[in-house]
Amino acid sequence: KNPKSLLLRTHCQTAGVSLTAQQPTNNVVRVAVQALAGVLGGTQSLHTNSMDETLALPTEQSVMIALRTQQIIAEESGVTNMIDPLGGSWAVEALTDRMEKDAFAYIDRIDEQGGIIQAINTGYPQKEIADSAYRFQQQLDAKEKIIVGVNKYQVAPEERPLELLKIEPAVERGQIERVTKIKKERNQAAVKEHLGRVHAAARNGTNLMPPLIDAVKEYCTLGEISDIYRDVFGVYRDPAW
């Protein structure tokens, strides 16, 4: 009924798993290529990883470089001047068809096992991920797949390749003091009541969102709510291990 309901909203993030701790400045180039690919694919929202995320939380400088990567693509590359720059590309269409075919093959295999929950309980997706990682490592070791700076074009490691972000202990102490103060000053009776409602909803299988929202408004903490989940649902353990 509403044409806006037919719109596809697409967000992309560059592949953090592709970033390397070796020669981390190479990650700037990787992120730029991946971001451009996302834009060419028609994404409407984009996150670009920072070059030092394999080593620590990103510094202000590395975050700025990641932001500027997006802005240079948007303002200088010209790719936004066309609606679909890769429209009609045989290579792109062939890869899209192959991705769709392979994805549905996985979906069919999972459906045959009774759905994703049953598949997880038997360890199927976990095994597929492990096997994929093993094959990938074999390709790296045999140099069938090249990662610049990792298995080709290596250089002697520098003692301090980048200035890394370090969180001062004072930040942690400040957060602890803030939570302690909130817990002391909040309405304890209301907190107890709303945590009880969350617990009851979790037990009964009813919609958790309304009691959760009310509990948060009364300054119930994430830890307190998580304790309820652990009490009611237990702690998940991968059955494959």
CORURDA-V629937 format. One record per residue. RES is the residue in one letter. SS is DSSP state (~ for helix, > for strand, _ for the rest). OMEGA is omega in whole degrees, 0 to 359 (NA if undefined). D_CENTER is the distance of its C-alpha to the mean C-alpha in Angstrom with 2 decimals. Layout:
BEGIN
res->[RES	RES]
ss->[SS	SS]
omega->[OMEGA	OMEGA]
d_center->[D_CENTER	D_CENTER]
END
This chain:
BEGIN
res->[K	N	P	K	S	L	L	L	R	T	H	C	Q	T	A	G	V	S	L	T	A	Q	Q	P	T	N	N	V	V	R	V	A	V	Q	A	L	A	G	V	L	G	G	T	Q	S	L	H	T	N	S	M	D	E	T	L	A	L	P	T	E	Q	S	V	M	I	A	L	R	T	Q	Q	I	I	A	E	E	S	G	V	T	N	M	I	D	P	L	G	G	S	W	A	V	E	A	L	T	D	R	M	E	K	D	A	F	A	Y	I	D	R	I	D	E	Q	G	G	I	I	Q	A	I	N	T	G	Y	P	Q	K	E	I	A	D	S	A	Y	R	F	Q	Q	Q	L	D	A	K	E	K	I	I	V	G	V	N	K	Y	Q	V	A	P	E	E	R	P	L	E	L	L	K	I	E	P	A	V	E	R	G	Q	I	E	R	V	T	K	I	K	K	E	R	N	Q	A	A	V	K	E	H	L	G	R	V	H	A	A	A	R	N	G	T	N	L	M	P	P	L	I	D	A	V	K	E	Y	C	T	L	G	E	I	S	D	I	Y	R	D	V	F	G	V	Y	R	D	P	A	W]
ss->[_	_	~	~	~	~	_	_	_	_	>	>	>	_	_	~	~	~	_	_	_	_	_	_	_	~	~	~	~	~	~	~	~	~	~	~	~	~	~	~	_	_	_	_	>	>	>	_	_	_	_	_	_	_	_	_	_	_	_	~	~	~	~	~	~	~	~	~	~	~	~	~	~	~	~	~	_	_	~	~	~	_	_	_	_	_	_	_	_	~	~	~	~	~	~	~	~	~	~	~	~	~	~	~	~	~	~	~	~	~	~	~	_	_	_	~	~	~	~	~	~	~	_	~	~	~	~	~	~	~	~	~	~	~	~	~	~	~	~	~	~	_	_	_	_	_	_	>	_	_	_	>	_	_	_	_	_	_	_	_	_	_	_	_	_	_	_	_	~	~	~	~	~	~	~	~	~	~	~	~	~	~	~	~	~	_	_	~	~	~	~	~	~	~	~	~	~	~	~	~	~	~	~	~	_	_	_	~	~	~	~	~	~	~	~	~	~	_	_	_	_	~	~	~	~	~	~	~	~	~	~	~	~	_	_	_	_	_	_	_	_]
omega->[180	182	180	179	181	182	176	177	186	174	177	171	178	192	178	182	181	182	185	175	176	179	188	178	174	182	177	181	179	182	180	179	181	179	178	179	179	179	178	179	174	180	179	181	189	171	177	179	177	189	186	185	175	185	183	169	185	174	179	180	182	175	179	178	178	178	181	176	177	185	177	176	183	190	188	187	182	183	180	180	179	180	183	185	183	181	179	180	179	183	181	180	180	178	178	179	180	179	179	181	181	179	180	176	176	180	179	180	179	178	180	180	179	179	188	180	178	179	178	181	177	175	184	181	179	180	179	179	180	179	179	178	180	179	180	180	177	178	177	182	180	183	171	175	184	169	186	179	181	178	174	181	178	172	178	182	177	179	179	184	181	169	184	179	176	180	181	178	180	179	178	180	179	179	179	179	181	180	179	180	180	181	182	188	183	179	187	179	179	178	180	180	184	174	176	178	177	180	180	179	179	179	186	182	178	183	183	189	180	178	177	180	179	181	180	179	178	176	167	186	177	180	180	179	179	177	177	179	180	180	185	188	185	180	184	172	182	182	181	182	NA]
d_center->[33.36	31.08	30.18	26.99	25.77	25.79	23.37	20.00	17.34	14.64	11.56	10.13	7.90	9.64	8.99	8.23	9.84	12.86	13.62	16.59	18.30	21.56	22.78	19.67	21.36	20.92	17.23	18.54	20.08	17.19	14.96	18.04	18.64	15.17	15.34	18.86	17.96	15.64	18.57	21.07	19.25	19.70	16.42	17.31	14.32	12.54	10.33	11.67	10.50	13.45	15.71	15.95	12.44	13.57	16.47	15.73	14.33	15.20	18.77	20.13	21.51	18.40	16.56	19.73	19.72	16.25	17.65	20.91	19.36	18.39	21.79	23.75	22.34	23.14	26.51	27.93	26.85	28.50	25.89	25.77	29.49	29.14	27.59	26.64	27.39	26.72	28.61	30.98	29.47	30.52	27.91	24.98	26.56	27.19	23.63	22.45	25.12	24.22	20.52	21.78	24.41	22.26	19.69	22.67	24.20	21.36	21.55	25.32	25.17	22.99	25.39	28.30	27.10	27.10	23.53	20.11	21.19	24.23	22.43	20.12	23.32	24.98	22.16	21.82	18.06	17.88	20.80	19.47	16.32	18.74	21.25	18.93	17.95	21.71	22.78	20.43	21.93	25.35	24.92	24.03	27.02	29.29	28.05	27.58	24.19	24.27	21.72	23.63	24.34	23.31	25.88	27.87	29.12	28.47	30.10	31.22	28.49	29.11	29.52	27.35	25.48	23.71	24.22	21.32	20.40	22.17	21.96	25.53	26.65	28.17	24.81	24.34	27.98	27.71	24.88	26.95	30.00	28.36	27.16	30.59	32.35	30.47	31.21	34.82	35.40	33.68	35.74	35.74	37.48	34.95	32.05	33.78	34.49	30.98	29.42	32.12	31.07	27.46	28.94	31.30	28.72	26.61	29.87	31.15	28.06	28.45	25.93	24.11	22.88	26.33	27.20	23.78	24.16	27.74	26.91	24.45	27.15	29.52	27.28	26.35	23.67	20.32	22.03	24.98	23.06	21.04	24.48	25.66	22.87	23.71	27.36	27.15	24.51	24.62	21.89	20.08	21.15	20.07	23.38	22.99	23.50]
END
